[in-house]
Amino acid sequence: MSASSTGAVAAVRLIATREIATRLRTKAFKVGTALMLLIAVGGGIALSLIVDHQSSPTTPSTTAVVASGLSAAQEAAITETGSRLGSPVTITEASAEEARARIDTEKAAVAVIVDRGAVTVYSRSDLSDGLQATIRGGLQAAQVQAALAAAHVDPRALAAASAVSVERANDAPDREVGERIVIAMVGLILLTYAIMQAGPAVSTGVIEEKSSRIVEILLATVRPGQLMAGKIIGIGLVSLLQLVLIGAAALITTVATGLLTLPTLALSTAAIALVGFILGYLFFAALFAAAGSMVSRIEDSAGTVLPVTMFAFVSVYSGLFVVLNPGTALAGYLTWIPPFSISTVPIRIALGELTLLGAVGPTLLMAAATAGSIWVAARIYRHSVLYSGAKISWGRALRMR
């Protein structure tokens, strides 16, 4: 079988199928996928429990108050103020001496004693801010009501005339923003995982084939570009399968627990994130393949593979900068600079700072950059994949004939 008889597409498919079959049978793929599925499902359940716990209202404890000399209006005002401020109280009547005795014997927490118009609050320890606000606010409210009654003003009519209504036009957009951010951040995490796992796998596979001389046998039947393309596509499809399984598990878990409702815009964000993943993977996988072709041993790969790894890491995590600093000018610039756009575009769409139409330009620019990366990597791979000896630099690899 030769490249001329099978055709370029068939040759690439043959190499990709070989990579897929080889990697699906590895223990690393099976164990890694199972572990990530467990993390996705367990993490979704744990997050839902945390959110439910934080969102469930807690019942405030009621404070026992002993009163001496308070009027019925003052007691009612203090009780109503406590309920409104979230510091409920129960008031019982007693004499001044008995009120102090209850505090001394810890049968009550607070005593409010009125003697000839002067109000004294008696307790064994410092009062909380909420309880202080309840007592002071209640007494002031009672004084205001008495003054209004003396002026023949109906307190209820005055309250109704000065009432302020606060309404939200629609609560759904705020929820959708949160859900879009969650989807974009999950996509960012999965993209990081895929590039950091699949990218080095491409370079390692290239180096292993060079060191074992298998590449010489393969290049007898296929061209270097076809070999590189098949390897990238095969490993990429395995990584995509893994991401689909993990993403589906996380999605089913979060929908089942009520964390996500999958609004239309959130699905659009997921689609943009998927496009970014494909372009980002192709961009960096090509560079990883080129880096692997420039060395003959795994031990010598650090100098060529590490710069690509760091470049990928910084590019992907630029999306985190956008989340923390969404309004900066740098966030807008990163949207248009490949490959930073693969993470910043979905995040900015999730934050509502970029429309789907506005994402077309950066996506097309990233596609062009990906094509350029593949062309450069193919040139390096073609020149250096059969090279044996000490590692060569990127500049020399580009100049080789």
C-alpha positions as CSV (number, residue, x, y, z in Angstrom):
1,M,0.0,0.0,0.0
2,S,1.3,3.4,-1.0
3,A,0.2,7.0,-0.5
4,S,-0.5,7.3,-4.2
5,S,-2.9,4.3,-4.2
6,T,-4.7,5.1,-1.0
7,G,-4.9,8.8,-1.4
8,A,-4.1,11.5,1.1
9,V,-7.4,11.3,3.0
10,A,-7.3,7.5,3.3
11,A,-3.7,7.7,4.5
12,V,-4.6,10.3,7.2
13,R,-7.6,8.2,8.2
14,L,-5.4,5.1,8.5
15,I,-3.0,6.8,10.8
16,A,-5.8,8.4,12.8
17,T,-7.5,5.0,13.2
18,R,-4.3,3.5,14.4
19,E,-3.8,6.2,17.0
20,I,-7.4,5.8,18.2
21,A,-7.3,2.1,18.5
22,T,-3.9,2.2,20.3
23,R,-4.9,4.8,22.9
24,L,-8.4,3.5,23.7
25,R,-6.8,0.3,24.8
26,T,-4.4,1.9,27.2
27,K,-4.9,1.6,30.9
28,A,-4.2,5.4,31.3
29,F,-7.2,6.3,29.1
30,K,-9.5,3.9,31.0
31,V,-8.4,4.9,34.5
32,G,-8.1,8.6,33.7
33,T,-11.6,8.7,32.1
34,A,-13.2,6.8,35.0
35,L,-11.5,9.1,37.5
36,M,-12.6,12.3,35.7
37,L,-16.2,11.0,35.4
38,L,-16.2,10.4,39.2
39,I,-14.9,13.9,39.8
40,A,-17.5,15.4,37.4
41,V,-20.4,13.6,39.0
42,G,-19.2,14.0,42.6
43,G,-18.2,17.6,42.1
44,G,-21.7,18.4,40.6
45,I,-23.4,16.8,43.6
46,A,-21.2,18.4,46.1
47,L,-21.6,21.8,44.5
48,S,-25.4,21.5,44.5
49,L,-25.4,20.6,48.2
50,I,-23.2,23.6,49.0
51,V,-25.5,25.9,47.0
52,D,-28.6,24.5,48.6
53,H,-27.1,24.8,52.0
54,Q,-26.0,28.4,51.4
55,S,-29.4,29.4,49.9
56,S,-31.6,27.7,52.5
57,P,-32.8,30.3,55.1
58,T,-31.8,29.8,58.7
59,T,-34.2,30.5,61.5
60,P,-32.9,33.2,63.8
61,S,-32.9,32.5,67.5
62,T,-35.4,34.4,69.7
63,T,-34.1,36.5,72.5
64,A,-35.9,36.6,75.9
65,V,-36.4,40.2,77.1
66,V,-37.8,41.1,80.5
67,A,-39.5,44.5,80.5
68,S,-40.4,46.8,83.4
69,G,-42.4,50.0,82.7
70,L,-42.7,49.7,78.9
71,S,-46.0,50.6,77.4
72,A,-48.0,48.2,75.2
73,A,-47.1,50.4,72.2
74,Q,-43.4,50.2,73.0
75,E,-43.5,46.5,73.4
76,A,-45.3,46.0,70.1
77,A,-42.9,48.3,68.3
78,I,-39.8,46.5,69.7
79,T,-41.3,43.1,68.8
80,E,-42.2,44.3,65.3
81,T,-38.8,45.8,64.7
82,G,-37.0,42.6,65.8
83,S,-39.0,40.5,63.4
84,R,-38.2,42.9,60.6
85,L,-34.5,43.0,61.4
86,G,-34.1,39.3,61.8
87,S,-33.6,39.5,65.6
88,P,-36.9,38.3,67.1
89,V,-37.6,38.9,70.8
90,T,-40.2,37.8,73.3
91,I,-41.1,40.3,76.0
92,T,-42.4,39.4,79.5
93,E,-43.5,41.9,82.1
94,A,-41.8,42.1,85.6
95,S,-40.9,44.6,88.2
96,A,-37.5,46.3,88.0
97,E,-36.1,44.3,90.9
98,E,-37.4,41.0,89.4
99,A,-36.1,41.9,86.0
100,R,-32.6,42.5,87.3
101,A,-32.8,39.3,89.3
102,R,-33.7,37.3,86.2
103,I,-30.6,38.7,84.4
104,D,-28.4,37.8,87.4
105,T,-29.7,34.3,87.5
106,E,-29.4,34.0,83.7
107,K,-33.1,33.3,83.3
108,A,-33.3,36.1,80.7
109,A,-30.8,37.7,78.4
110,V,-31.8,41.3,78.5
111,A,-33.9,43.5,80.7
112,V,-35.4,46.9,79.6
113,I,-36.3,49.0,82.6
114,V,-38.1,52.4,82.3
115,D,-37.9,54.6,85.3
116,R,-39.5,58.1,85.1
117,G,-39.0,58.2,81.3
118,A,-35.3,57.1,81.4
119,V,-34.7,53.7,79.7
120,T,-32.0,51.4,80.9
121,V,-30.9,48.1,79.2
122,Y,-29.5,45.6,81.6
123,S,-27.6,42.4,80.6
124,R,-24.7,40.2,81.7
125,S,-22.8,40.5,78.4
126,D,-22.5,42.8,75.4
127,L,-25.5,43.0,73.2
128,S,-25.3,42.0,69.6
129,D,-25.7,44.7,67.0
130,G,-29.0,43.2,65.9
131,L,-30.5,43.2,69.4
132,Q,-29.3,46.8,70.0
133,A,-30.9,47.9,66.8
134,T,-34.1,46.1,67.7
135,I,-34.5,47.8,71.1
136,R,-33.5,51.3,69.9
137,G,-35.4,51.1,66.7
138,G,-38.5,49.8,68.5
139,L,-38.4,52.6,71.1
140,Q,-37.8,55.3,68.4
141,A,-40.7,53.9,66.3
142,A,-43.0,54.0,69.3
143,Q,-42.1,57.7,69.9
144,V,-42.7,58.5,66.3
145,Q,-46.1,56.9,66.4
146,A,-47.0,58.7,69.5
147,A,-46.0,62.0,68.0
148,L,-48.0,61.3,64.8
149,A,-51.1,60.4,66.9
150,A,-50.7,63.7,68.9
151,A,-50.6,65.5,65.5
152,H,-53.7,63.6,64.3
153,V,-51.8,61.9,61.5
154,D,-52.6,58.3,60.6
155,P,-49.3,56.3,60.8
156,R,-50.6,53.7,58.3
157,A,-51.6,56.3,55.8
158,L,-48.2,58.0,56.1
159,A,-46.4,54.7,55.7
160,A,-48.5,53.8,52.6
161,A,-47.8,57.2,51.0
162,S,-44.0,56.9,51.6
163,A,-43.7,53.2,50.6
164,V,-41.0,52.4,48.1
165,S,-41.5,49.3,45.8
166,V,-38.3,47.6,44.5
167,E,-39.0,45.3,41.5
168,R,-36.9,43.3,39.1
169,A,-38.1,43.4,35.5
170,N,-37.0,39.8,35.1
171,D,-34.9,37.5,37.2
172,A,-34.0,35.1,34.4
173,P,-31.1,37.2,32.9
174,D,-29.2,37.2,36.1
175,R,-29.5,33.5,36.4
176,E,-28.5,33.0,32.8
177,V,-25.4,35.1,33.3
178,G,-24.3,32.8,36.2
179,E,-25.1,29.7,34.1
180,R,-23.2,31.0,31.1
181,I,-20.2,31.8,33.3
182,V,-20.4,28.3,34.8
183,I,-20.5,26.7,31.3
184,A,-17.6,28.9,30.1
185,M,-15.5,28.1,33.1
186,V,-16.2,24.4,32.8
187,G,-15.2,24.6,29.1
188,L,-12.0,26.5,30.1
189,I,-11.1,23.7,32.6
190,L,-11.8,21.0,30.0
191,L,-9.9,22.8,27.4
192,T,-6.9,23.1,29.7
193,Y,-7.2,19.4,30.6
194,A,-7.4,18.4,26.9
195,I,-4.5,20.5,25.7
196,M,-2.2,19.7,28.7
197,Q,-3.0,16.0,28.2
198,A,-3.3,15.5,24.5
199,G,-0.7,18.0,23.4
200,P,2.2,16.3,25.2
201,A,0.8,13.0,24.1
202,V,1.3,14.1,20.5
203,S,4.9,15.2,21.1
204,T,5.7,12.0,23.1
205,G,4.2,9.8,20.4
206,V,6.4,11.5,17.7
207,I,9.5,11.1,19.8
208,E,8.8,7.5,20.6
209,E,8.3,6.7,16.9
210,K,11.6,8.5,16.1
211,S,13.6,6.7,18.8
212,S,12.2,3.3,17.8
213,R,12.7,3.9,14.1
214,I,9.0,3.2,13.5
215,V,8.7,6.5,11.8
216,E,11.0,5.4,9.0
217,I,8.7,2.4,8.3
218,L,5.6,4.6,8.3
219,L,7.1,7.2,6.0
220,A,7.7,4.5,3.5
221,T,4.0,4.4,2.8
222,V,2.7,7.9,3.9
223,R,4.0,11.4,3.6
224,P,5.2,13.3,6.7
225,G,2.3,15.8,6.6
226,Q,-0.2,12.9,6.4
227,L,1.5,11.2,9.3
228,M,1.4,14.3,11.4
229,A,-2.2,15.0,10.5
230,G,-3.3,11.5,11.3
231,K,-1.6,11.5,14.7
232,I,-3.1,14.9,15.6
233,I,-6.6,13.9,14.5
234,G,-6.5,10.5,16.1
235,I,-5.3,11.8,19.5
236,G,-7.7,14.7,19.2
237,L,-10.7,12.5,18.7
238,V,-9.7,10.4,21.7
239,S,-9.5,13.5,23.8
240,L,-12.8,14.8,22.4
241,L,-14.4,11.5,23.2
242,Q,-13.1,11.8,26.8
243,L,-14.3,15.4,27.1
244,V,-17.8,14.5,25.7
245,L,-18.1,11.7,28.3
246,I,-17.0,14.0,31.1
247,G,-19.0,17.0,30.0
248,A,-22.1,14.9,29.5
249,A,-21.7,13.5,33.0
250,A,-21.2,16.9,34.5
251,L,-24.1,18.4,32.5
252,I,-26.6,15.6,33.5
253,T,-25.5,16.0,37.1
254,T,-25.9,19.8,37.2
255,V,-29.3,19.8,35.4
256,A,-30.6,17.0,37.6
257,T,-29.5,18.9,40.8
258,G,-31.0,22.2,39.5
259,L,-27.7,24.0,39.1
260,L,-28.3,24.6,35.4
261,T,-31.5,25.1,33.4
262,L,-29.8,25.3,30.0
263,P,-31.1,28.6,28.6
264,T,-30.5,29.3,25.0
265,L,-27.7,31.7,25.6
266,A,-25.9,29.2,27.8
267,L,-26.1,26.6,25.0
268,S,-24.7,29.2,22.6
269,T,-21.8,29.8,25.0
270,A,-21.2,26.0,25.1
271,A,-21.1,26.0,21.3
272,I,-18.6,28.8,21.1
273,A,-16.5,27.0,23.8
274,L,-16.5,23.9,21.7
275,V,-15.3,25.8,18.6
276,G,-12.6,27.3,20.7
277,F,-11.6,23.9,21.9
278,I,-11.3,22.5,18.4
279,L,-9.2,25.4,17.1
280,G,-7.1,25.6,20.3
281,Y,-6.3,21.9,20.2
282,L,-5.3,22.0,16.5
283,F,-3.2,25.1,17.1
284,F,-1.2,23.7,20.0
285,A,-1.2,20.0,18.9
286,A,0.6,21.0,15.7
287,L,3.2,22.9,17.7
288,F,3.6,19.9,20.0
289,A,4.1,17.6,17.0
290,A,6.7,20.0,15.6
291,A,8.5,20.1,19.0
292,G,8.6,16.4,19.2
293,S,10.1,16.0,15.8
294,M,13.1,18.1,16.7
295,V,14.4,15.7,19.3
296,S,15.3,12.0,19.2
297,R,15.0,11.1,22.9
298,I,12.4,11.8,25.6
299,E,15.2,13.1,27.8
300,D,15.9,15.9,25.4
301,S,12.4,17.1,24.9
302,A,12.1,19.6,27.8
303,G,13.9,22.4,25.9
304,T,11.5,22.2,22.9
305,V,8.2,21.0,24.5
306,L,8.2,23.2,27.6
307,P,8.0,26.5,25.8
308,V,4.9,25.2,23.9
309,T,3.4,23.9,27.2
310,M,3.9,27.3,28.9
311,F,2.5,29.2,25.9
312,A,-0.6,26.9,26.0
313,F,-1.0,27.4,29.7
314,V,-0.8,31.2,29.6
315,S,-3.2,31.3,26.5
316,V,-5.9,29.2,28.1
317,Y,-5.7,30.8,31.5
318,S,-6.1,34.3,30.0
319,G,-9.8,33.6,30.3
320,L,-9.4,33.6,34.1
321,F,-8.0,37.1,33.9
322,V,-11.1,38.2,32.0
323,V,-13.3,36.8,34.7
324,L,-11.4,38.7,37.4
325,N,-11.0,41.9,35.4
326,P,-13.8,42.0,32.8
327,G,-13.8,45.7,32.2
328,T,-10.2,46.3,31.5
329,A,-8.9,47.2,28.0
330,L,-6.6,44.2,28.0
331,A,-9.6,41.9,28.1
332,G,-10.8,43.5,24.8
333,Y,-7.4,43.2,23.3
334,L,-7.0,39.5,24.2
335,T,-10.3,38.8,22.5
336,W,-8.7,39.6,19.1
337,I,-5.2,38.0,19.8
338,P,-4.9,34.3,18.9
339,P,-4.6,32.0,20.7
340,F,-5.8,33.9,23.8
341,S,-9.2,34.3,22.1
342,I,-10.0,30.6,22.6
343,S,-10.6,31.2,26.3
344,T,-11.5,35.0,26.4
345,V,-14.3,34.9,23.8
346,P,-16.5,32.3,25.6
347,I,-15.9,34.1,28.9
348,R,-16.8,37.6,27.5
349,I,-20.0,36.1,25.9
350,A,-20.9,34.6,29.3
351,L,-20.4,38.0,31.0
352,G,-22.5,39.7,28.4
353,E,-19.7,41.9,27.1
354,L,-19.6,40.2,23.6
355,T,-22.4,39.2,21.3
356,L,-22.4,36.0,19.2
357,L,-22.1,38.2,16.1
358,G,-19.1,40.0,17.7
359,A,-17.4,36.6,18.3
360,V,-17.3,35.8,14.5
361,G,-14.3,38.1,13.8
362,P,-12.1,36.8,16.6
363,T,-13.1,33.2,15.7
364,L,-12.2,33.7,12.1
365,L,-8.9,35.2,13.1
366,M,-8.2,32.3,15.4
367,A,-9.0,29.9,12.5
368,A,-6.5,31.7,10.3
369,A,-3.9,31.5,13.1
370,T,-4.6,27.8,13.5
371,A,-4.0,27.3,9.8
372,G,-0.7,29.2,10.1
373,S,0.4,27.1,13.1
374,I,-0.4,23.9,11.2
375,W,1.6,25.1,8.1
376,V,4.6,26.1,10.2
377,A,4.5,22.8,12.2
378,A,4.1,20.7,9.1
379,R,7.2,22.4,7.6
380,I,9.2,21.7,10.8
381,Y,7.9,18.2,11.0
382,R,8.7,17.4,7.4
383,H,12.3,18.7,7.8
384,S,13.2,17.2,11.1
385,V,11.1,14.0,11.7
386,L,13.8,11.9,10.1
387,Y,16.7,13.8,11.8
388,S,18.7,11.8,14.3
389,G,21.1,13.3,16.7
390,A,21.2,16.2,19.2
391,K,18.1,18.3,19.5
392,I,17.8,21.2,17.2
393,S,16.4,24.7,17.7
394,W,13.1,26.1,16.3
395,G,15.0,28.5,14.0
396,R,17.2,25.8,12.6
397,A,14.3,23.5,12.1
398,L,12.5,26.1,10.0
399,R,15.6,26.7,7.9
400,M,16.4,23.0,7.3
401,R,15.8,21.6,3.8
